[in-house]
């Protein structure tokens, strides 16, 4: 008898409640090892490879690529156990498999948040398995939901006599496909559908229909055994707004069958009409993932923070010469961003009011001793703000290394939630986009952001004469609750003085 363990989407930390499946790393029927990454998901903060805490054969996957799943929903099921010569045999019990407390030492030491084990796995992992099982013999059988807080649910698949994997000689196809869960099994109690169950597994599909007033009983699913998929719901919703199609989706949807269900032909026609209408001049882009997180944070910043902006032009000629001299002395190259960051940390030591946040509930200003410096990084997936921890304790060389590491991770999509949270001040170098100035929006819940424009040759009065100098515009957006304009102006002026005369920094080194 094979023991089937259900692996649910774990809590990825930092208050994240859902994630989108970007890419499956395993197929149904694949053999996976303990802690092997099985799926790549995108949260509102980063791309994350999720490792599976079980070793065995993948029997089912839940959710297609592009599907958004809430934390705690099933990701996949794995058949685990020892071999008895013919096929997998049940292994340790549920608690031991989840806690890695059995004598074999098979368990996951790879903890994100909310799953895994307390002990690290051995360096050499062993996965007991029988002969590879075909994908057909491991059709999806969703496990019964568990209500035990913090427990990992286990479903035991008990084949009936004469139908087990070991009852047929190798190479003999199964007499019949394994049972697909019934409609009643796929509909949790209290789902809100009256007059019988509805063949829906995904809670996201159910929520999408509920939010749009769509009666799922009137749909014919395109999945196995009539399973209703997200595409079916979206097609029915498009049918409601497409010209020439009944506008009664919320009151019955477009129908062409006597039983009142929406046929595939009607849904396809409605989808085509809806798509044509979208192409005619309207494109809708979902605010989700990183784009959605950025939208939420910027909206919150504008609605909660009474910000103000001040700016100044500075002669960066000596600043650029100092960097050239540093890089000519050998060793790792120092970046412009690292030198500006070093100036920021020195300025925050003089004006600690700006290295702060506001606790609105307590009506308190919270000043931070350490400077965790965020910097804006543009990637193919959108704008992210990685954070350099303890930037005040790093020199220009150390800051350069951290910026390079985090920038590479941002472009590769491998930043962790910890890399993107906890900042106390942000440095935004928008000069790389070829612009001179901006009015940055504060990265909530921080209190200030320094913006840096491009450094370009401009006419400048130097020592009483007109000359061509390297000029940069510096902008500071600050939370007016934490300080007044005098403090903000003093901070910005000190930064400008250090840019114009880098020797000013020697006082703080």
Secondary structure, DSSP 4 states (H G I P E B T S, - for coil): -EEEEEEEPPB-STT--EEEEEEES--TT-EE-TT-EEEEEE-SS-EEEEEPS--EEEEEE-S-TT-EEETTSEEEEEEE-EE-SSSEE--S-HHHHHHT-STT-------SBS-S-SSPPPSS------SPPPSGGG---PPPP--STTPPPEEEE-PPTT-SGGGS-TTPPPSSPPPPPPHHHHS-TT-S--SS------HHHHHHHHHTT--GGGB--SSGGGPPPHHHHHHHHHHHHSTTS-S-GGGT----STT-PBPHHHHHHHHHHHHHHHHTT-------HHHHHHHHHHHHHHHH--EEEEEEEEE-HHHHHHHHHHHHTSSSPPPHHHHHHHHHHHHHHH-GGGSEEEETTTTEEEE-SS--EEEEEEETTEEEEEEETTGGG--HHHHHHHHHHHHHHHHHT---GGGGS--SEEEEEGGGGT-S---PPP-TTBSEEEEE---EEEEEEETTEEEEEEEEEEEEEEETTT--HHHHHHHHHHHHHHHH-GGGGGGG-
